[in-house]
Amino acid sequence: MSKPEETPVREILAAHETIAVFDGKSERPCLKQTTKECPNKCTHHGFYYAWTIEKYTKYGQPNPQGDPQVQKFSLRVNDIPDDIKAKIIKLNKGDKVVLHWRHDNVTKGATKYQERMITKLEKV
């Protein structure tokens, strides 16, 4: 019998609420700087969606490890949940959107990692 999956514990490092312009989708190669597996066996390469931030409507950084305010934001396509992806594929380059995301520290068992996730995406 297998063990039940552990529920991840999240610590919010930063929360970003913005008005942004969709820049589209582009392919990025691995920069070969992170692990021994780079560039052939890692997951750093791939397609990314990107936005240019026009303005922040709210920002919080409860932990100094959290991302600062930025002018550009992007996420790898594979790291975006299907419900958000469905909204993104309806966007055209240049569309203005409400874009919120979080930067979290995630602990799942003995594994710890940081994650950035879109929490709200709406066309303006």
DRENDO-1510 file (C-alpha; in Angstrom, 1 decimal, always signed):
<recs>
REC; n; res; u; v; w
REC; 1; MET; +0.0; +0.0; +0.0 .
REC; 2; SER; +1.4; +3.4; -1.0 .
REC; 3; LYS; +1.7; +6.4; +1.4 .
REC; 4; PRO; -0.9; +9.2; +0.9 .
REC; 5; GLU; +0.5; +12.2; -0.8 .
REC; 6; GLU; +1.8; +14.9; +1.5 .
REC; 7; THR; +0.1; +18.3; +1.4 .
REC; 8; PRO; +2.5; +21.0; +0.6 .
REC; 9; VAL; +3.1; +23.8; +3.1 .
REC; 10; ARG; +3.3; +27.2; +1.6 .
REC; 11; GLU; +4.9; +30.4; +2.9 .
REC; 12; ILE; +4.2; +33.5; +0.9 .
REC; 13; LEU; +7.4; +35.4; +0.1 .
REC; 14; ALA; +5.8; +38.1; -2.1 .
REC; 15; ALA; +2.4; +38.8; -3.7 .
REC; 16; HIS; +2.2; +40.9; -6.9 .
REC; 17; GLU; -1.0; +42.5; -8.2 .
REC; 18; THR; -0.5; +44.4; -11.5 .
REC; 19; ILE; -1.9; +45.7; -14.7 .
REC; 20; ALA; +0.2; +44.2; -17.5 .
REC; 21; VAL; +0.5; +43.9; -21.2 .
REC; 22; PHE; +0.7; +40.4; -22.7 .
REC; 23; ASP; +4.0; +40.0; -24.7 .
REC; 24; GLY; +3.2; +36.6; -26.1 .
REC; 25; LYS; +4.8; +33.2; -26.1 .
REC; 26; SER; +8.5; +32.5; -26.9 .
REC; 27; GLU; +10.9; +29.6; -26.7 .
REC; 28; ARG; +13.9; +29.8; -24.4 .
REC; 29; PRO; +16.9; +27.5; -24.3 .
REC; 30; CYS; +18.5; +26.3; -21.0 .
REC; 31; LEU; +21.2; +28.7; -19.9 .
REC; 32; LYS; +23.3; +25.7; -18.7 .
REC; 33; GLN; +24.0; +27.3; -15.3 .
REC; 34; THR; +21.9; +25.5; -12.7 .
REC; 35; THR; +22.5; +21.7; -12.5 .
REC; 36; LYS; +24.6; +18.9; -13.8 .
REC; 37; GLU; +21.7; +17.9; -16.0 .
REC; 38; CYS; +21.9; +21.1; -18.0 .
REC; 39; PRO; +21.2; +21.5; -20.8 .
REC; 40; ASN; +20.1; +18.1; -22.1 .
REC; 41; LYS; +18.3; +16.5; -19.2 .
REC; 42; CYS; +17.0; +19.5; -17.3 .
REC; 43; THR; +13.6; +21.1; -17.5 .
REC; 44; HIS; +14.8; +24.7; -17.7 .
REC; 45; HIS; +14.2; +25.1; -21.5 .
REC; 46; GLY; +10.8; +25.4; -23.0 .
REC; 47; PHE; +8.1; +27.8; -24.0 .
REC; 48; TYR; +7.3; +30.8; -21.8 .
REC; 49; TYR; +4.4; +33.3; -21.6 .
REC; 50; ALA; +5.5; +36.9; -20.8 .
REC; 51; TRP; +4.0; +40.2; -19.7 .
REC; 52; THR; +5.3; +43.8; -19.4 .
REC; 53; ILE; +4.1; +45.4; -16.1 .
REC; 54; GLU; +2.4; +48.7; -16.6 .
REC; 55; LYS; +1.7; +49.4; -12.9 .
REC; 56; TYR; +1.4; +47.7; -9.6 .
REC; 57; THR; -2.0; +48.0; -7.9 .
REC; 58; LYS; -0.8; +46.2; -4.7 .
REC; 59; TYR; +2.5; +44.6; -3.6 .
REC; 60; GLY; +3.5; +42.7; -0.4 .
REC; 61; GLN; +6.8; +41.2; +0.5 .
REC; 62; PRO; +6.4; +39.5; +3.9 .
REC; 63; ASN; +9.7; +37.8; +3.6 .
REC; 64; PRO; +13.0; +39.4; +2.3 .
REC; 65; GLN; +13.5; +36.3; +0.1 .
REC; 66; GLY; +10.5; +37.4; -1.9 .
REC; 67; ASP; +10.8; +38.8; -5.4 .
REC; 68; PRO; +10.9; +42.6; -5.6 .
REC; 69; GLN; +8.6; +44.5; -7.9 .
REC; 70; VAL; +9.5; +43.9; -11.5 .
REC; 71; GLN; +8.9; +45.4; -15.0 .
REC; 72; LYS; +8.6; +42.0; -16.7 .
REC; 73; PHE; +7.1; +38.7; -15.6 .
REC; 74; SER; +7.2; +35.4; -17.3 .
REC; 75; LEU; +6.4; +31.8; -16.6 .
REC; 76; ARG; +7.2; +28.5; -18.3 .
REC; 77; VAL; +4.1; +27.1; -20.0 .
REC; 78; ASN; +4.5; +23.7; -18.2 .
REC; 79; ASP; +4.3; +25.5; -14.8 .
REC; 80; ILE; +0.9; +27.1; -15.4 .
REC; 81; PRO; -2.3; +25.4; -14.4 .
REC; 82; ASP; -4.7; +24.4; -17.1 .
REC; 83; ASP; -7.5; +26.8; -16.1 .
REC; 84; ILE; -5.1; +29.8; -16.3 .
REC; 85; LYS; -3.5; +28.4; -19.6 .
REC; 86; ALA; -7.0; +28.4; -21.1 .
REC; 87; LYS; -7.3; +32.1; -20.4 .
REC; 88; ILE; -3.8; +32.9; -21.8 .
REC; 89; ILE; -4.4; +31.1; -25.1 .
REC; 90; LYS; -7.3; +33.5; -25.7 .
REC; 91; LEU; -5.0; +36.5; -25.4 .
REC; 92; ASN; -3.4; +38.4; -28.2 .
REC; 93; LYS; -0.1; +40.1; -28.0 .
REC; 94; GLY; -0.7; +43.6; -26.7 .
REC; 95; ASP; -3.8; +42.7; -24.7 .
REC; 96; LYS; -4.0; +44.5; -21.3 .
REC; 97; VAL; -4.7; +42.3; -18.3 .
REC; 98; VAL; -5.1; +42.2; -14.6 .
REC; 99; LEU; -2.2; +39.9; -13.6 .
REC; 100; HIS; -1.7; +38.7; -10.0 .
REC; 101; TRP; +1.0; +36.2; -8.9 .
REC; 102; ARG; +2.6; +34.9; -5.8 .
REC; 103; HIS; +6.2; +33.8; -5.0 .
REC; 104; ASP; +6.0; +31.1; -2.4 .
REC; 105; ASN; +8.4; +28.8; -0.5 .
REC; 106; VAL; +6.9; +25.3; -0.7 .
REC; 107; THR; +7.8; +22.4; +1.6 .
REC; 108; LYS; +6.6; +19.0; +0.7 .
REC; 109; GLY; +8.0; +16.4; +3.1 .
REC; 110; ALA; +11.8; +16.7; +3.0 .
REC; 111; THR; +11.7; +18.7; -0.3 .
REC; 112; LYS; +11.8; +22.5; -0.3 .
REC; 113; TYR; +11.5; +24.7; -3.4 .
REC; 114; GLN; +10.3; +28.1; -4.5 .
REC; 115; GLU; +7.3; +28.5; -6.8 .
REC; 116; ARG; +5.8; +31.4; -8.7 .
REC; 117; MET; +2.1; +31.0; -9.6 .
REC; 118; ILE; -0.5; +33.1; -11.3 .
REC; 119; THR; -3.5; +33.7; -9.0 .
REC; 120; LYS; -5.6; +35.9; -11.2 .
REC; 121; LEU; -5.7; +36.7; -14.9 .
REC; 122; GLU; -8.4; +38.8; -16.5 .
REC; 123; LYS; -8.5; +40.7; -19.7 .
REC; 124; VAL; -9.1; +44.5; -19.1 .
</recs>
